[in-house]
Amino acid sequence: MDAQPAPAAPAAKPAPTGPRAARKRQAIVRAARDLFLREGFGVGMDAIAAEAGVSKVTVYNHFGSKEALFTAVVAGGLDEPLGDGGQSEQSTQGGRGDVPDLARLVEADGPDALKAALTDAGRAWGRALRADTEGRALRTLVATEVHRFPELGRAWRAHGPAGHHPAVTNALRTLADRGLLDIPELEVAVLQLYSLLVFPQMVFEQHGTELGEELGDRLVVDGVEMFLRRYAPAPSSTTSI
């Protein structure tokens, strides 16, 4: 008798949407971040749900697995300062001027304005990263836990650069749609921008030091110049008769 084929796995349900779901998702990520930092990836989903004030079913409805939740926590630590165009509670209560303003970036009205906005965003981004002690702890946690739990590395790779960095991805996509940038491969462009503006600071901090302010600023200015030169749209050409 022929063996029966295994039943297909059920399709993953889409994550809940709407303002109420967004508040629950934010609470879950915040609770997971606190617990991961205190206890590592081995913390149970029951504990995360209790900390967030939701059911474990709600946690799985939003994230599907603990690996996906961990990935969301770490990715949020990178893009959190960029997610609201500088209008976060942290930036508006206390008048902080060190939050990158992506709204100004995507609304740039020409190459010069785009260069100025991206340079200012890069500088503010670097200041925000240097001040973010929790973010540094998260990155250290990833380096530690990925050796104990290889599934974390697989989940991170499957997420892709665009999923890791949604705020920057959306900004670059908008600029490309407006014709200010010519980006054939969005995920490559995201990684290149991070490599030029962010990763040097992160590498130095992992070795217990940091870039000096002058060198950090030079890297931002030159990095923006290189990025915009690479992705500048081709000038329109006219044929002479």
C-alpha positions in Angstrom: 0.0 0.0 0.0 1.4 3.4 -1.0 2.4 5.7 1.8 0.1 8.6 2.2 1.7 12.0 1.8 2.2 14.1 4.9 -0.5 16.7 5.4 0.6 20.2 4.4 1.5 22.5 7.3 -1.2 25.1 7.9 -0.6 28.5 6.4 0.7 31.1 8.9 -2.0 33.5 10.0 -1.4 37.2 9.3 -0.5 39.2 12.4 -3.3 41.2 14.0 -3.7 44.8 12.8 -5.3 48.0 14.1 -4.5 50.4 16.9 -5.3 47.9 19.7 -3.2 45.2 18.1 -0.3 47.7 17.7 -0.4 48.6 21.4 -0.3 44.9 22.3 2.6 44.3 19.9 4.5 47.2 21.4 3.9 45.8 25.0 5.0 42.4 23.9 8.3 43.7 22.4 9.0 45.9 25.4 8.4 43.0 27.8 10.5 40.6 25.7 13.3 43.1 25.5 13.4 43.5 29.3 13.3 39.7 29.9 15.8 38.8 27.2 18.3 41.3 28.6 17.7 40.0 32.2 17.5 36.2 31.5 18.7 35.6 27.9 16.9 33.8 25.1 16.1 30.9 27.3 13.3 32.8 29.0 9.8 31.2 28.4 7.0 32.6 26.3 4.7 32.3 29.3 6.9 34.8 31.2 7.0 37.2 28.3 3.2 37.0 28.0 2.7 37.7 31.7 5.2 40.6 31.7 3.3 42.1 28.7 -0.1 41.6 30.3 -1.4 39.4 27.4 -2.0 35.7 26.8 0.6 33.4 25.3 -1.8 32.9 22.3 -1.7 36.6 21.7 2.1 36.6 21.6 2.1 33.7 19.1 -0.6 35.4 17.0 1.7 38.5 16.6 5.1 36.8 16.2 4.6 33.0 15.5 7.7 31.9 17.4 10.2 33.1 20.0 12.9 33.4 17.3 10.7 35.8 15.4 10.0 37.8 18.6 13.8 37.9 19.4 14.5 39.1 15.9 11.9 41.9 16.2 13.3 43.0 19.5 16.9 43.3 18.1 15.8 44.9 14.8 13.7 47.4 16.7 16.8 48.3 18.8 18.5 49.4 15.6 15.7 51.2 13.9 13.8 52.5 17.0 15.3 56.0 16.8 14.3 56.3 13.1 10.8 55.0 13.2 8.7 58.2 13.6 10.6 61.0 11.9 11.9 62.3 15.2 8.5 62.6 16.8 9.0 60.0 19.5 8.1 60.6 23.1 11.8 60.7 23.8 12.5 63.4 21.3 9.5 65.6 22.1 9.6 65.5 25.9 12.8 67.2 26.7 13.6 68.8 23.4 16.2 66.4 22.2 17.7 67.2 18.9 19.6 63.9 18.4 16.9 61.8 16.8 17.2 61.4 13.0 14.4 63.1 11.1 13.4 60.7 8.3 10.4 62.9 7.5 12.8 65.6 6.4 14.8 63.1 4.5 12.0 61.7 2.4 10.5 65.1 1.7 13.8 66.5 0.4 13.1 68.6 -2.7 16.3 68.0 -4.6 19.8 66.5 -4.5 21.3 69.2 -2.3 18.5 69.0 0.2 18.7 65.2 0.2 22.5 65.4 0.9 22.0 67.8 3.8 19.1 65.8 5.3 20.9 62.5 5.0 24.1 64.0 6.6 22.1 65.4 9.5 20.3 62.1 9.9 23.6 60.2 9.9 25.1 62.5 12.6 22.0 62.2 14.8 21.9 58.4 14.3 25.4 58.1 15.5 24.7 60.2 18.6 21.6 58.1 19.3 23.5 54.9 19.0 26.3 56.1 21.3 23.7 57.1 24.0 21.7 53.8 23.7 23.2 51.6 26.4 20.3 49.2 26.1 20.9 48.8 22.4 24.5 47.9 23.1 23.4 45.3 25.6 21.0 43.8 23.0 23.8 43.5 20.4 26.1 41.8 23.0 23.2 39.5 23.8 22.8 38.5 20.1 26.6 37.7 19.9 26.3 35.5 23.0 23.0 33.7 22.4 23.5 32.9 18.7 26.2 30.4 19.7 23.9 28.7 22.2 20.8 28.9 20.0 21.7 28.5 16.3 18.1 28.9 15.3 18.5 32.6 16.1 21.0 33.0 13.3 18.7 31.2 10.9 15.7 33.4 11.9 17.8 36.5 11.5 19.0 35.6 8.0 15.5 34.6 6.9 14.2 38.0 8.1 16.4 39.8 5.5 17.9 43.3 5.7 14.6 45.1 4.7 12.8 43.3 7.6 15.6 44.2 10.0 15.6 47.9 9.2 12.0 48.9 8.1 12.4 52.6 8.8 15.4 53.1 6.6 14.0 50.7 4.0 10.8 52.7 3.7 12.7 56.0 3.4 14.9 54.7 0.6 12.0 53.2 -1.2 10.1 56.5 -1.1 13.2 58.4 -2.3 13.5 55.9 -5.2 9.8 56.3 -6.0 10.3 60.1 -6.2 13.2 59.7 -8.6 15.8 61.2 -6.2 17.7 57.9 -6.0 18.1 55.0 -8.5 18.1 51.8 -6.4 18.1 48.6 -8.3 18.4 46.4 -5.2 16.8 47.9 -2.1 18.3 45.4 0.4 21.8 45.9 -0.9 21.3 49.7 -0.6 20.1 49.3 3.0 23.1 47.3 4.0 25.5 49.7 2.3 24.0 52.7 4.0 24.3 51.0 7.4 27.8 49.9 6.6 28.8 53.5 5.8 27.0 55.3 8.7 26.4 52.9 11.5 28.5 49.7 11.5 31.9 51.4 12.2 30.5 52.8 15.5 29.1 49.4 16.4 32.3 47.6 15.6 34.4 49.9 17.8 31.9 49.6 20.7 32.1 45.8 20.6 35.9 46.3 21.2 35.3 48.5 24.3 36.0 51.8 22.6 34.3 54.3 20.3 35.0 56.5 17.3 36.1 60.0 18.2 33.6 62.8 17.4 35.8 64.2 14.6 36.5 60.8 12.9 32.8 59.8 13.3 31.7 63.0 11.6 34.2 62.5 8.7 32.8 59.0 8.2 29.2 60.3 8.0 30.1 63.1 5.6 32.1 60.9 3.3 29.7 58.0 3.7 26.8 60.1 2.5 28.9 61.4 -0.4 29.7 57.8 -1.5 26.2 56.5 -1.0 24.6 59.3 -3.0 27.2 59.1 -5.8 26.5 55.4 -6.1 22.7 55.8 -6.2 22.3 59.1 -8.0 19.8 58.9 -10.8 21.3 59.0 -14.3 21.0 62.5 -15.8 18.3 62.7 -18.5 19.9 62.9 -21.9 18.6 64.7 -25.0 19.5 63.7 -28.5 20.9 66.5 -30.7 19.5 66.9 -34.2 
